Amino acid sequence: MCDSAEAGDGGGAAGVGQDTEADSEPPHPAPFGLCESDSLEIGVTSEEGVSPTAKRFKMSEEELRRDVEPEKAHEETPAEENPTSPAQRSREILPCEEEEDQKDEEVTDEGASECRQNGDKGADAAEATPEEEQNESAESPAAGQHLGLDFTQNPTMLTGSWNEFSSVPENYLKGCKWAPDGSCILTNSADNVLRLFNLAPEIYSYNWDVLPEMSPVLRMAEGDTIYDYCWYPKMNSLEPDTCFLASSSRDNPVHVWDAFYGEVRASFRPYNHLDELTAAHSLCFSPDGAQLYCGFEKMVRVFYTDRPGRDCEERPTVVKKRGQIGIISCFSFSPCQAVYACGSYSRCAGLYSCQDGTLLALLPTRHHGGLTHLLFSPDGNYLYTGGRKDPEILCWDLREPGKVVFSLKRNVATNQRIYFDLDQCGRYLLSGDTEGVVSVWDTLTAPPDGNEELLQPELRFQAHWDCTNGVSIHPFMPLLATSSGQRQFPWPADSEGDSASDTEGDGAVAPQQESRQDNALSLWWAGPLGPSEDNQNRQAAAVEA
């Protein structure tokens, strides 16, 4: 396993400038295909609509406890001394995987209305939790299974990673993304290194006082500035062949990294019309994982996951001088239809057919800056778009293309990507800003007539002291991951001939700028606050006995 990697001297976000080149590229082992002949069948669902791996988690609660309890004996080992890959902690995650399958079945049976009811019952779940835990130990991972997001109060910070990003000067983060199975977190930072953090097993219990600082179990170093990165959507820690991710960096091909060993599995090499290697500015796997979409200037190139190399399908976004111009900066796939959306630095978004890339609709230019992130709602009826140096997130009604239902206000005064995220039901939308504040909007409170009104946030809390550029919601637990940092531009030093008053004034400014630097990954609990004190005292007495 690759526990460390050489970090570059510097880096930066696309479009910001002042990037420096890294010393060397990551080691390239002998290239081989992503999967063998049978590996690609892992992510394919069966005829009943349930994936083969999902069927393995239909276990009783007693069986789950039997699997979890032996693992508790190893919790005393610090994470820094015994880093493990996602699969090595897979048995600790089984209860949560079972809950994910149960939630998927509920959403399938009840529809979108059930999602709204689950969100409305957050307070009831908090009251019912202590009663349920009278029959089972509060340390059981099953204790937090049926908890939903609760934003009636500020989330509780559990742990994070700070020292990891302080060894390199100005090593600010540039986003964080949960793995599709929720077992680990992936981060990108200015030193051009992708880091993988495992979710600590103590998170499943309420023993939050003993949580250590998070330490990466893998470091994957790119040769230059990382433009974009994404998980394989069918990733499952119990199936090693599905544990990989893709990244794109300047002057490099698209690399596919093994999430177990941190090695390059394969490369996709896009070439331009001059037969020169060109870097993709954005990446996204198709929902079934069979294709990898890459964004370029006026072009989308589609690679097939089982065929690494340079063979790809080219889909121009401008045909006969009509279409979506600019660099394709972000992707999002509709969860209900064979449609995907592309955002570009030309400040507009387009809807395309997945079959052949035909342009279906081009949304009006309403943003003040180039688009950096977009998301479909779970029902596929709405599209959320956000741009750089743009104070708004716009919600578009795709049933009437061009109609803005409402807008969300945030403070974005930087060119870097400021990610936002939706929960599984599409009710809560979360986004950070350049002041370190995370805002939470309840989309169900939007006016039904859609008068493009400004939707006020339900909750705002100070997550970091610097720019909060990444927000990611756990797939099935009330957990949030946030990342912070931005490129700092210090004031120029004054000459020696300045007066004493000027020197004192500069001395007051420098510490203030230094204190605002906050390069960190943080983990937050956004659910009920856990068992009652009586249950905790009863548990402590049982342990002493």
N, C-alpha and C positions, 0 to 999 in steps of 0.2 A: 504494500500500500504506500502510496506517496504521501507522506505526512508533511512535507515541506517542499517549497519551490523557490527558485530565485525570483525575487521581485525586481521590477524595473525601477529606474531612477525616478520616473515621474509618469504622469499621464493626465488625461483630461477627458471631458465629455465632448461628443461630436458637436461641432459648430461653435465651440468656445475659443479654441485656438490656444497657443502657447503650450502645445504638447511636446514632450521630449520623447525620444526613442528609447526603448528598453535596450539593455545590454545584449540580451540573447533571446532566442525563441525557446519554447518548451521542448523537452526531449520528444522526439518522434519515433516511437517504436515501429516495427515493421507493420505497415498498414494491412488491415484486413477488414472484411465486411462487417457490417453492424451485427448481423445475425446469420446463423446457419440456415439451412433450408427450412427448418421447422421453427426457427425463432420468431418469425414474423406472425405466426399463428397465435402468439400469446395474447396480443392485444385485440384479437378479433373476438367479438361476442358470439355466443351460441345462438341457436335458432330461437330460444326462449327469450333472448334479449339480455341475458345475464352472463357476464364474462366467466370463464372457467375458474379464474382465481377467486372471484367473488363467492363462488359456491363453497369454497373451503371454509368460510368463516361462519357457516350455520352451525354453531356450537352452543351447547348449553352453558349457563352461567357457571355451573360447578366445574365443567371442563376448562373454562377460561381461567378460573381461579387456580386450578391445578397447574396450568401452564405458566401462570404469572408468578406464583409464590416461590418456586425455585429460583427465579431470577432476582428476587428481592435480596437474596444473600449477597449479591454482587454490587449492591447499590453503594456500599461503603467505599469502593474504589473510585478515586477522583477521575473525572472525565479527561483531565489533561494527561494523566499518566497512562491511560488505557484507551486511546482513541479507537473507535470501531466504525465499521461501515454501516450503512443503513440496514443491510440484511442481517447483520449480527445482532441487531436489537429488534428484529422483526417480531419475536414472540412477545416482547413487551408492548407492542403496538396492536396485537390481535384484538383486544377488546374494543379499541377505537375503530378498527377496520370493520368489526361486526356492526358497530353503531352506524358507520357510513352506509353499509348495505341496507340496514333497516330504514335509514332516512331516505335513501334512494327509492325504496319500495313505497314509503309513505307518500313521497312527492309524486310518484308515478300514479298511485291509486287515487289520491285526493286532488291533485292538480295544484294550481297556483293559490287557490283559496286556502288550502291547508297550510301553505307556507306563511300566509298572513296570520293565521290563527296561532301558529307556533311562535311567531314573533310577538304577538300580543300577550302571550302567556308567560313572558319572561319572569315577571314578578311572582306568579303562582308557582313556577318551577323553583324559585328561590325559597318559598315557604315550604314546599313539599320535600325538599332535599333532606333536611334534618330528620323528618319522620321516616323516610326510606332508609336512612343510614343507621337507624336503631337496629335493624335486622342484619346489617353487614358492616364490616370494618370500614372506617373512614379512609383508610389507606388504600382500599381496593381501587384499581383503575376504573372499575365500572361505576364508581361513585359520580363521576363527571360526565357520564355518557349522554344523559337526557337533558343537558343544559344548553340553553340557547343564548344568543347574544343579548346582553342587558346593558343599555346605555342610559339608564336612569341615574347613573353616577359615573364618575371618572374611572376608567380602567386601572387596574392595579399592576404596577410594574413588577415582574417576577425576577428576571435576570437579563443578561445581555453580554455583549463582548465589546470591551473598550481597549484593553492592552494590545490586542491583536492588531489594531489599526494605528497604534501610536509609535510603532518602531520605525515607520517611514514618514518623513515630514509631509504634511498636507495630504495624507492618505485618506481622503474623504470617500464615503461610500456613494454608490450610484445605483441604489435599488436593492431590493430583496424579494425573493419569490419562494413560497412554500412548494415543496414537492407535491405532485398530485395525490400521493397516498398520505401526506401529512407527516411523514417520519423525519424530515429534515428541512433545512432552510438553505437556500443558495444566495450568495451575495456577490456583488460586483463592486470594485473599488478602484481608486485612481492609480494604484500600483500595477494594474493590468492582471490581477489575480482573482480568479473565481474561488470562493471558499464555501465549503460545505459544513454546516453545523447540524449535528444530530439533536433531536428533541430529547431532553433529559427525562428519564423514567419517573423522576420525582414530580414532574408536571401532572401526571395522572392522579396523584394524591394531593392532599392539602398540606403537605410538609414543605411549604414554600420558604421557610426560614433557613433550610439547609441547602438551597439551590446554589451551586457554585457558578462562577463566571463561565460563560460558554467559550469553548475552544474548538477551532475547526478540526475536523477529522481528515479533510482533504484540502489541498491547495492545487489549483490548476492554473498555471501561468501562461498567458498569451504573450506574443511577441511585441504587441503594440496596443494602442488604445482600443478597448473593447467597445464596439458599437451596440451590440445587442446580444441577448442570450435567452434561452427558453428550455423548458423541460419537455421530455417526451411525454405526451399526454396519458399514455397507458402505463406509466412507470409504477412498478410495484416492488417493494423491497424483497418480497418472497420470490420474485422471478428475476434473477440477476441479468438475464438478457434484455430486460426492459428498462434497466436502470442506466439511463444515459441522458445527456443534455447536449445542446448545440450552442455554439458561440461564434460570433463574427468579430474580427478585429481588422484594423487598418493594414492594408498591404498583405493580407493573409487570406488563405481560403477559409471556408466555414469548417470549423473543427467539431467533431462529435466526441465528447468525453465520456469515459466510463466512470460512473458514479461510485464504483467500488474501489477502484485502484487509481483513479486520477490520470489515466493514460488516454492518449488519443486513439479512439477506435477506428475512425475513418475520416476522410476529408471530402468535401464537396467544393469543386473548383469552378467558379463562374468566370467566364471570359467575355470581354466586350467585343465590339465589332472590329477592333484592331487586333484581336487574338491576344489581348493582354489580360493578365489576371486582375480582377477587380473585386473589391470587398463589398459585402452586403451591408447595407445600413440598418436593416431590420430583419428579424427572423420570426417564424411561427410555424409550428407543426399543424397539419390538418387534424381535425378532431379524432380521426381513426389512426393517426400517426403514420399513415402510409406515405405522406408527402411532406416536404419541407419547403415552405414559401420564403423567398428572399426578395427584399426590396432594393431597387436601384433607381437611378434617375430615369423617369418615364418608362420603367420596366419592372416587371415581376418575373422572376425565374423560379420554376417549380422543379425541385429535385425529388426523385423517388428514394425513400429511405433505404430500400434494399439494394440500391444501385449507386454506391459511392463513385465519385469521379467527376467528369465534366459534362456528362450527358444530362440535359435538362430541357424543359419546355419553356419557351420564351413567350410572355404575354405582355405586349406593349400596352401602356395605359393611355397613350396618345396615338390615335389612328386618323390619318388625313387631317392633321392639325386640330383635331377635336378630342377632348378627353381630359384626363387628370395630369397636369404637368407637375414638375418638381420631383424631388427625391421622395420615394415611398419610405416613410419613416416609421410606420407602425401598422400592425395587422390585428384583426379580430374576426373570429368565425361565429356565425349565427348558430345557436344551439338547436334550432328547430328546422332550419331550411339549408339547402346547399348554396349558401351565400356567404361571402366574406367581405369585410370592409377594409379599405386601405386609407390611411391618413398620409398626408404629404406635407413637406415644408412650404408648399404653395398655399397653405392655410385652408385647404378644403379636404373633404372626404368623399370617397366613391364606393359604391356597392357593386360587386362583381359576382358572376356565376362561377361556382366551383368547377363545373364541367369543362368549360372552355375559356373562362376568363372574360366573358362578354360583359361590357359595362351596362349595368342595369339602371343606375341612377347616380347623378353627381350632385351632392348636397351644396347649397349655396355657400359662399365664402362669408362666414360670420365671425371668424376668429381674428384676433389682432396679431397673432404669431403663428408660426408653423406648428402643425399638430405633432404631438409627441406621444400621445396615448389615447386609445379608444377601447370601449367595451360594449358588448351587447348585453341587454337584459336577459334573464333566464328564459323569458317567454318569447324572445326574439322580436318583440314589437318596438323596442326602443334602442337607441344607440347613444352612448355618452362619449363626448369628445372633449379633449383638453389640449391646450397648446403652450408653447414656451413664451414667457413674458406676456401672458394672457391671464387676466383675472377671473375668467369664467370657465366653468364646465357646462356645456350645453347638452340638453336631453332632446334628441330628435325622435319624432314619431314616424317610424318607417312605413306605417300604413298610409301616411300622407307625406311622402318625401319632400323635404324642404320646410316642414313645420317644426318649430321649436316649442316643446311643451313647457319647459321651465329652464332656468339657469341657476347655477350654484356658484357663489362668490368665494374665491380664495385669493390669497396674495402670492403671486408668482412673478418674481422680478429677476429671473435668471434664465439662461438658455438651456440649462440641463433639464432632463426629463423629471417631471414631478408626477409620479405614478398615483393612481387612485384605484380603488378596488370595490367590488360589490360582494355582498354575502350570497350564499347559495340560493336564497329566495328572492334576491333582487330588491329587498326592502331597504337595507342600509347601504349607503355609499360613503366611503371614507377617503379622505385626501389630506396630505400634509401641505405645508406652504413654506416659503422662504424664511419665515419667522419661527419655525419649529413647532407650530401649532397644528394639531390634527383636528379636523372638523368632521362631524358625523351628521349626515342628512337622512331623514326618514322620507323616502320617496313616496310612501303611501299618503303623506299629508299634502301632496301637491294638489292644486286645484284641478278638478276634473275637466273644466272647460279648456284648459291649456292656453292661458293668455300670455305666455312667455314671462310669467311673473318670477321674481327672485325668491327662491325657496330658502328660508332661513334654517341654519343648522340646529339640530336638536341638542347637540353637545359639542363643546370645544374644550380641548385640554392641551396643556403644554407638554409635548412629548420629548422635545430636545431643545437645546439652546441655540442650535444652528438649524440650517435648512433641513426639514424633514422631507426627503425626496422619495422615499419608498414606504408604502403601506401595503401589507399583504394579510389577508384574512385566512385563517386555517380552514381546510376543506370541511371539517366536521366538528371542530371543537371551538369554544369561545376564546380563541387565542388570536392575538394580533402580533405581527412582526413589523417593526419600523426601522428604517435606516436614515442616517443623517450625515450632513457635511456638504460643503461646497468649496469651490476654489476661492481662496482668499487673495485679495489684492491690497497689501499693506500700503500705508501712506509712505511716500518717499522721505528718507531721512533728511533732516535739516542740516545746513552747513554749520561749521564750528563758530561762525561769527554771529549766530543768532543771539538774541538777548536771553537773559535768564528766565524771563516770563514766558517766552516762546518755548524754551526747553522744558519748563514745567508743564506747559500745556500739552506738548507732545508726549511727555511722560504719562499724562493722564489718559491719552488716547490709546497708547500701545497696549496697556493691560486690558482695556475694555475689549479691544479686538481679539486679544489672545483668549479672553474668557469666553468669547462666543464660538470658538472652535470646538465642535462637538462631533467627532467622528466615531460613531458607535452603531451597533446593532442592538435593539432592545426588544424584549418579549413581554407582552402585556396580557393580563387576564381580563376579559370583558364579559364575564358571566357572573352568576351568583357567587358570593364570597365564601362559600364552603359550609362545613358542618357547624353546628352550634357548639358553644363552650362546654355544655354538659357532655356531649358526645366526645369531645376532645379530652376532657378530664377522665371519662370512663375508659377511653382508649389508653391514656397514660397509665391509669391504674392497672389495666390488664397487662401492659408491657412490664411494669415493675413486678407484678406477681409472677 
